[in-house]
Structures are given as C-alpha cells and as structure tokens.
Amino acid sequence: MNTVLDSQNPAELGDRLRHARTQAGLTQAQAATALQVARTTLVALEKGQRRVRADELKAMADIYGASVGSLLRESAVHVELSPRFRALNEKDDEDAHRAARLLNDLTAAELELERLTGRKLKANYPPERPILPGDVKEQAEDLAMELRHRLGLGLAPIGDIVTLLEVEIGMRVFVRPLDPKISGLFIYDDEAGACMLLNRNHPRERRAMTAAHEFGHLVSSRRQPDILDDCSPQSREEKFATAFGLSFMAPAPTVRRLFQEYRQESGRFSPRHLILMAHSLNMSQEGMCRRLEDLKLLPAGTWESLRDRGFSGELVRQILGDRPRDNDMVVPPRLWMLAAEAYSEELLTEGQLAQLLRLDRPELRRILDMLGSSDDHDLESLALE
C-alpha cells in the first residue's frame, strides 16, 4: 500500500479524508481522539501537509465507515449536499440526517460513474416559476397542465414517473429504504443538479405521489431543500408542491370524466370506484381521494371518514388481486446502465460497485446478472447470429 500511497496527491487524498470524516458525522477533535493522534496531526493530513501512513489510512477507513479503496480511488467524486438541506435542528431525529447523508452518497456515486463512463446526465429542467401572491392551488394546477403538454403527456395517466423524471427532465432519482415517516428528499445543487430520494418501504403509488410532489419543488422553489415527512409544516411552498403533485398525476379534466363515468354506471361513486380510479391513474387511494375533494367532487373530509371505517391498503390489494412486490429494484434504470457499463468495462470491481452504491454484494450481483453485464449482446445484430 505504501507504493500506492506514494503515488497519491497529498492534497487530493487529504480532501477525500476530510470528506469521509464529515460524512461520518465526526468533528476533527472526535476523529483525532478515535485515531489516537493530535488534532494538529489530523489537520495536517487533511490539508495534505503530511503524507498518510498505511496504518493511519486503515484506521481512518475503519472509523469513518469507508473502504480503503474508496479513499484511494482518484476517480471518486465528493459532493456535500447534506449540510445544505433544510436546517435539521436538535429535535430532528437521526433518521432524517441518515437519509440526507444517503442521498449525498448516492449522488456522489452516480457522478463518479458518469465520470468513468463518460455519460453525463443531460438536464432539461423547466424554467423555475416563482410562487406569486394569490391562490396557490390555482397556480399549481396551471403549471402542472402546462408541463404535461410540454412533455407530450396530454391528459393520459403517467405510468412510470421515476423514468419520466430521469429521462425527460434529467433529475437524479434514487429509491432506498428509509424510516417510514420519511416519504422523500429533494435537493438542488449547482454541480449535481436536481436530486431526489424516495422511500422504497412505501407502496409504489405513494412513491409516485412523492416524486410528483418533489418535482413541484424543482419547478417552483428548487433552491429550498426539502425533506418530506408526515410532520412537514404546510408552508406556502409545501402547499404548492402538494397541489402540483396531485394536479400533475391526475389532471382535472381526466378526473372529472372518470368520476362522471363511474357515477353514471351505477348511480353512485363507491369506494370500489375510488380504488379503480386510483389504480388507473397510478396514484395512491389517499391521493386520489384528496384530489376528488379538491375538485369538490367529494365532500371535504371523505378520506378521513374512509380511513376511520377501516379502508386500508390490504383491502385494496384484495379487491385488485395485487400482492406487495418485495423485489422492486433499489437502483433506478439510468444508474443500472452506468453500473453495468462500469463493471463490464472493468472500470470498477464488484466490491467497489457494492461499496459505491451502498448495496450488499448479493443484491448487486442480482442486478448485474439481470442486466447481462458480463455477456452483453448487440440487439440489432442478435438475430444474425
């Protein structure tokens, strides 16, 4: 390792060490104590004023929860999104901090894979539209319809909003298990662009609503980071994002048409119709019900009444014949491609990819095998073989 260390630029390595320490949530004093060195020694190492010894590097990797390889890898990208999130005060629990650090790490991983493969993400963000005085919901509705037409969606349902945001808008979208009370996180950074983390533990339909909500932040208040949880205060920005998400997923003309068709069919609008409408628009039942309430097609408070009477996700699955899908991919489509390409071209090892993407190796192997990264075919010529 000494030979490898001798070839390292001390200043660049020191910067990677500093980043790893801050990502571990340690101050210089805390890290120095854990390493059993003077704080001035740690300062010199992080500034590149003294070369790191092999035993010091190994100790830092252990204490910071990083791998020696990631600290030495010159291609590694380091971004610091977490400190820019909405201020997390002492009352905020560690789950929110952990989710913010995860989004930071996943964003850095994707940037590194882009650098290695030469496939930079192309951003196609709509112009930011400041929230004006007046009715927030009306502004959200108008902008949602405008963007639907710009994206060529018209009044049709959105089948996969994650792919839409990745491919058409150029957002970085990640899906990982989070604390149940956290729905998602959003951050905009000048270097990394728009980044989003969704809770894999939530049903697919709820994740879709969260993604639409965070898209609302991108188009209205992108420089105000957001951690969406069940206790989020309803600021003007939050109200806009919520209204935008509902309008974007369920345009008013489509909702009104379906509602009237179901009512005409049986003379009333029942919970069964609510389930079918939500399913057809790829929305959660709560989101669908609240959209109907907003459009005054159902009385205010309908959702709370349904919930109090035992209306649940399990009931919905029984009616639709659905079953929870435990094998949802934790790596979005674009990140699959970058990871598979880096692996097939031997730019990163399986172990390095697992560390980079914060996956265990069996899960990573399953993804790589599914993508055929070790035996890629040219589909255009496959039939000629």
Order of alpha helices (4+ residues) and beta strands (2+ residues): alpha-alpha-alpha-alpha-alpha-alpha-alpha-alpha-alpha-beta-beta-beta-alpha-beta-alpha-alpha-alpha-alpha-alpha-alpha-alpha-alpha-alpha-alpha
